Amino acid sequence: MNFHGIDLNLLVAFDALMSERNVSRAAVQVGVSQPAMSAALSRLRKLFGDPLFLRSAKGLLPTPRARDLAEPIAQALLQIESTLVEKPTFLPGKAALTFKLGLSDYPAFVLLPLLLQALAEIAPGVSLNVHAFTDRDHAVDLLDAGVIDAAIGVPPTQADGRILTRRLLRDEFVTIVSSGHPAARHGMTLRNYLDLPHVLVSPEGELYGLVDQALAQQGRKRKLGLTLPQMFAVPAIVARTSMSATVLKRVARYSPAGQELMLFPPPVQLPEVVFDLIWHRRSDSHPAQCWLRNFIDEQARFL
């Protein structure tokens, strides 16, 4: 086997460029100057006979050739690293550090209290710095910029080898009314459902949601009594009014008003909602980051 002309440091530079999509950040990751990283990119282009990365407003965009090379090169470097470098063991009970975690509203509501309770017992020296996001691809931007170590939210639309995901939570929609409402005694038929005023959760302020789409397919329409941008106030509102709402089951169950509600399957078919654990490939093998992801995964199983 002849590796003449191939410098393994060039493959490290390629992996960093693929991960960071920015020459300056890739240079910092590898520990070289920006001119040195630019020179490495020039050599990579000659080696593979391809531009590999093209400049854009969003940073360096990999060419199809670069995308084809990314996974084999990353795996090869990981294999070399695992053979030559002994990684330190992460001891959560003795650690004193802060993890930066990106959370959308739902995992902050249902999972964060559980995480903090477990951290106090397992890793009392570990704290969390939570960053909020609403747009699913904003989490990718935060990971790219190194603002957060990991995120929990709906799967991003940007499918790319530098962003890794693991399925963490699933939830389903339920229709809720006050436990004292007549519908709580008579059941939630589609006819009863359409007779009620409804709360619509619409982050964008639109007067149309998943339920309305499903009803429109049947040529039906519901009456809206309230539209608001997030769902966590909805259970308390429904418990104290004659309105109905369709929300995720854990939002209703974990609400302080949960005992004042009756839960029914929605009278229309709605999709299941999934939430992923999301992280950047640059932190995939870091011992502390691996522990954090496994810890989150283990705690999520109690939900």
C-alpha positions as CSV (number, residue, x, y, z in Angstrom):
1,M,0.0,0.0,0.0
2,N,1.5,3.3,-1.1
3,F,0.4,6.6,0.6
4,H,3.0,8.7,-1.2
5,G,1.8,12.3,-1.5
6,I,-0.9,11.9,1.2
7,D,-0.3,13.8,4.4
8,L,-2.7,12.6,7.2
9,N,-2.7,16.1,8.5
10,L,-4.6,17.1,5.4
11,L,-7.3,14.6,6.2
12,V,-7.5,16.1,9.7
13,A,-7.9,19.5,8.1
14,F,-10.6,18.2,5.7
15,D,-12.5,16.7,8.6
16,A,-12.3,20.0,10.5
17,L,-13.5,22.0,7.4
18,M,-16.3,19.6,6.9
19,S,-17.3,20.0,10.6
20,E,-17.0,23.7,10.9
21,R,-17.7,25.0,7.4
22,N,-15.4,27.9,8.2
23,V,-11.7,28.3,7.7
24,S,-11.0,30.2,10.9
25,R,-13.0,27.9,13.1
26,A,-11.5,24.8,11.5
27,A,-8.0,26.3,12.1
28,V,-8.9,26.7,15.8
29,Q,-10.2,23.2,16.0
30,V,-7.0,21.7,14.5
31,G,-4.7,24.2,16.3
32,V,-3.1,25.9,13.4
33,S,-3.2,29.4,11.9
34,Q,-5.8,30.5,9.5
35,P,-3.2,30.9,6.6
36,A,-2.0,27.3,7.4
37,M,-5.6,26.0,7.1
38,S,-6.1,27.9,3.9
39,A,-2.9,26.4,2.5
40,A,-4.2,22.9,3.6
41,L,-7.4,23.5,1.7
42,S,-5.5,24.4,-1.4
43,R,-3.5,21.2,-1.1
44,L,-6.6,19.2,-0.6
45,R,-8.2,20.6,-3.7
46,K,-5.1,19.6,-5.7
47,L,-5.0,16.1,-4.1
48,F,-8.6,15.3,-4.9
49,G,-9.0,17.3,-8.1
50,D,-12.1,19.1,-6.8
51,P,-12.9,22.5,-5.2
52,L,-14.3,20.5,-2.2
53,F,-15.7,23.7,-0.5
54,L,-17.4,26.7,-2.1
55,R,-17.8,30.0,-0.3
56,S,-21.4,31.2,0.4
57,A,-23.3,33.5,2.7
58,K,-23.7,30.6,5.1
59,G,-20.1,29.6,5.1
60,L,-18.3,26.9,3.2
61,L,-20.6,24.6,1.2
62,P,-19.2,21.1,0.5
63,T,-19.3,19.9,-3.0
64,P,-20.8,16.5,-3.9
65,R,-17.2,15.1,-3.9
66,A,-16.6,16.4,-0.4
67,R,-19.8,14.9,0.9
68,D,-18.8,11.5,-0.6
69,L,-15.4,11.8,1.2
70,A,-16.7,13.1,4.5
71,E,-17.9,9.9,6.2
72,P,-15.0,7.5,5.1
73,I,-12.4,10.1,6.2
74,A,-14.2,10.7,9.5
75,Q,-14.4,7.0,10.3
76,A,-10.7,6.5,9.3
77,L,-9.6,9.3,11.6
78,L,-11.7,7.9,14.5
79,Q,-10.2,4.5,14.0
80,I,-6.6,5.9,14.0
81,E,-7.5,8.0,17.1
82,S,-9.0,5.0,19.0
83,T,-5.8,3.0,18.2
84,L,-3.2,5.6,19.2
85,V,-4.9,7.8,21.8
86,E,-6.0,6.6,25.2
87,K,-9.0,8.8,26.2
88,P,-9.5,9.9,29.8
89,T,-12.5,8.5,31.6
90,F,-15.2,11.0,32.5
91,L,-16.2,10.7,36.2
92,P,-19.5,12.6,36.6
93,G,-19.4,12.5,40.4
94,K,-16.1,14.4,40.5
95,A,-16.7,16.7,37.5
96,A,-17.1,20.4,37.9
97,L,-18.2,21.9,34.6
98,T,-21.2,23.4,32.8
99,F,-22.9,21.8,29.8
100,K,-24.6,24.1,27.3
101,L,-27.9,22.6,26.3
102,G,-30.3,23.9,23.6
103,L,-34.0,23.1,24.4
104,S,-37.2,23.8,22.7
105,D,-40.2,24.5,24.9
106,Y,-41.5,21.0,25.1
107,P,-38.3,19.2,26.5
108,A,-37.7,22.2,28.8
109,F,-41.2,21.6,30.3
110,V,-41.3,17.8,30.5
111,L,-37.6,16.7,30.7
112,L,-35.5,19.5,32.2
113,P,-36.8,19.0,35.8
114,L,-36.0,15.3,35.6
115,L,-32.5,16.1,34.3
116,L,-31.8,18.5,37.2
117,Q,-33.0,16.2,39.8
118,A,-30.8,13.4,38.5
119,L,-27.8,15.7,38.2
120,A,-28.0,16.7,41.8
121,E,-27.7,13.1,42.8
122,I,-25.2,11.8,40.2
123,A,-23.1,14.8,39.3
124,P,-23.5,17.6,41.8
125,G,-20.7,19.6,40.4
126,V,-22.3,19.6,36.9
127,S,-24.6,22.5,35.9
128,L,-26.6,23.3,32.8
129,N,-26.7,26.5,30.8
130,V,-29.9,26.3,28.7
131,H,-30.4,28.2,25.4
132,A,-33.9,28.4,24.0
133,F,-34.8,28.0,20.3
134,T,-38.0,27.7,18.4
135,D,-37.0,27.1,14.8
136,R,-35.8,23.5,14.4
137,D,-32.8,24.6,12.2
138,H,-31.8,27.2,14.7
139,A,-30.4,24.4,16.8
140,V,-28.1,23.5,14.0
141,D,-26.8,27.1,13.8
142,L,-26.2,27.0,17.6
143,L,-24.3,23.7,17.3
144,D,-22.3,25.0,14.3
145,A,-21.3,28.1,16.2
146,G,-20.3,26.1,19.3
147,V,-22.9,28.0,21.4
148,I,-24.4,24.7,22.7
149,D,-23.0,21.2,23.3
150,A,-26.3,19.4,22.4
151,A,-29.9,20.2,21.7
152,I,-33.3,18.5,22.2
153,G,-36.0,19.3,19.7
154,V,-37.9,18.2,16.6
155,P,-35.5,16.7,14.0
156,P,-33.8,19.4,11.9
157,T,-34.6,19.8,8.2
158,Q,-30.9,20.1,7.4
159,A,-29.7,16.5,6.8
160,D,-26.0,16.6,7.0
161,G,-23.2,14.3,8.2
162,R,-21.8,16.9,10.6
163,I,-25.1,17.0,12.6
164,L,-25.9,13.7,14.4
165,T,-29.2,12.8,15.9
166,R,-30.7,10.1,18.2
167,R,-34.5,9.6,18.7
168,L,-35.2,10.6,22.3
169,L,-39.0,11.1,22.9
170,R,-42.3,10.5,21.3
171,D,-45.6,12.0,22.2
172,E,-49.2,12.0,20.8
173,F,-51.9,14.5,20.7
174,V,-54.9,14.4,23.0
175,T,-58.1,16.5,23.1
176,I,-58.8,18.1,26.5
177,V,-61.8,19.7,28.2
178,S,-62.5,20.7,31.7
179,S,-63.4,17.7,33.9
180,G,-66.6,19.6,34.7
181,H,-67.6,20.2,31.1
182,P,-70.6,18.3,29.7
183,A,-68.4,16.8,27.0
184,A,-66.4,15.1,29.8
185,R,-69.6,13.1,30.7
186,H,-70.9,12.5,27.2
187,G,-67.7,11.6,25.4
188,M,-65.8,13.4,22.6
189,T,-67.5,12.5,19.3
190,L,-66.7,14.6,16.2
191,R,-70.1,16.2,16.5
192,N,-69.5,17.2,20.1
193,Y,-66.0,18.4,19.2
194,L,-67.2,20.7,16.5
195,D,-69.8,22.2,18.8
196,L,-67.1,23.5,21.1
197,P,-65.0,26.6,20.9
198,H,-61.3,25.7,20.5
199,V,-57.9,26.9,21.6
200,L,-55.4,26.9,18.7
201,V,-51.7,26.8,19.4
202,S,-50.0,28.6,16.5
203,P,-46.4,29.9,17.0
204,E,-46.6,31.8,13.7
205,G,-50.0,33.3,14.5
206,E,-51.8,31.6,11.7
207,L,-55.5,30.7,12.2
208,Y,-54.9,27.2,10.9
209,G,-53.2,24.1,12.4
210,L,-52.9,20.3,12.1
211,V,-56.4,19.7,13.4
212,D,-57.8,22.2,10.9
213,Q,-56.0,20.5,8.0
214,A,-57.4,17.1,9.1
215,L,-60.9,18.6,9.4
216,A,-60.6,20.3,6.0
217,Q,-60.0,17.0,4.3
218,Q,-63.5,16.0,5.6
219,G,-65.0,19.3,4.5
220,R,-65.4,20.4,8.1
221,K,-64.3,23.4,10.2
222,R,-64.1,24.1,13.9
223,K,-64.8,27.3,15.9
224,L,-61.8,29.1,17.4
225,G,-62.2,30.9,20.7
226,L,-58.5,31.7,21.3
227,T,-55.2,31.6,19.4
228,L,-51.9,31.8,21.2
229,P,-48.2,31.1,20.3
230,Q,-47.4,28.3,22.8
231,M,-49.2,25.4,24.4
232,F,-48.1,25.4,28.0
233,A,-50.7,27.8,29.2
234,V,-53.5,25.9,27.4
235,P,-54.3,23.3,30.1
236,A,-55.0,25.9,32.7
237,I,-57.1,27.9,30.2
238,V,-59.2,24.9,29.2
239,A,-59.6,23.9,32.9
240,R,-61.3,27.2,33.6
241,T,-63.4,27.7,30.5
242,S,-65.8,25.9,28.2
243,M,-63.2,25.6,25.5
244,S,-61.5,22.6,24.2
245,A,-57.9,22.2,22.9
246,T,-55.7,19.5,21.2
247,V,-52.2,19.4,22.7
248,L,-49.4,16.9,23.3
249,K,-50.4,14.4,26.0
250,R,-47.5,15.1,28.4
251,V,-48.2,18.9,28.3
252,A,-51.7,18.1,29.6
253,R,-50.6,15.5,32.2
254,Y,-47.7,17.5,33.6
255,S,-49.6,20.7,33.8
256,P,-50.5,22.0,37.3
257,A,-54.1,22.0,35.9
258,G,-53.8,18.4,34.7
259,Q,-56.0,17.0,37.5
260,E,-58.8,19.3,36.3
261,L,-58.9,18.0,32.8
262,M,-60.4,15.1,30.9
263,L,-58.3,13.6,28.0
264,F,-59.7,12.1,24.9
265,P,-58.2,10.8,21.6
266,P,-58.7,13.5,19.0
267,P,-61.7,12.9,16.8
268,V,-59.4,13.2,13.7
269,Q,-56.2,11.4,13.0
270,L,-53.0,13.3,13.9
271,P,-49.4,12.4,13.5
272,E,-47.1,11.4,16.3
273,V,-44.5,14.0,17.3
274,V,-40.9,13.0,17.9
275,F,-38.1,14.8,19.6
276,D,-34.4,14.1,18.9
277,L,-31.2,14.5,20.8
278,I,-29.0,16.5,18.4
279,W,-25.2,17.2,18.5
280,H,-22.3,18.1,16.3
281,R,-19.9,15.5,15.0
282,R,-17.0,17.4,16.4
283,S,-18.1,16.4,19.9
284,D,-19.2,12.9,19.1
285,S,-16.3,11.1,20.7
286,H,-15.5,13.5,23.6
287,P,-15.9,11.5,26.9
288,A,-17.8,14.2,28.8
289,Q,-20.1,14.9,25.8
290,C,-20.7,11.1,25.4
291,W,-21.7,10.9,29.0
292,L,-24.0,13.9,28.7
293,R,-25.9,12.3,25.8
294,N,-26.2,8.9,27.4
295,F,-27.3,10.6,30.7
296,I,-30.1,12.5,28.8
297,D,-31.1,9.3,27.0
298,E,-31.4,7.4,30.3
299,Q,-33.4,10.0,32.0
300,A,-35.8,10.4,29.0
301,R,-36.8,6.7,29.4
302,F,-38.5,7.6,32.7
303,L,-41.0,9.8,30.9
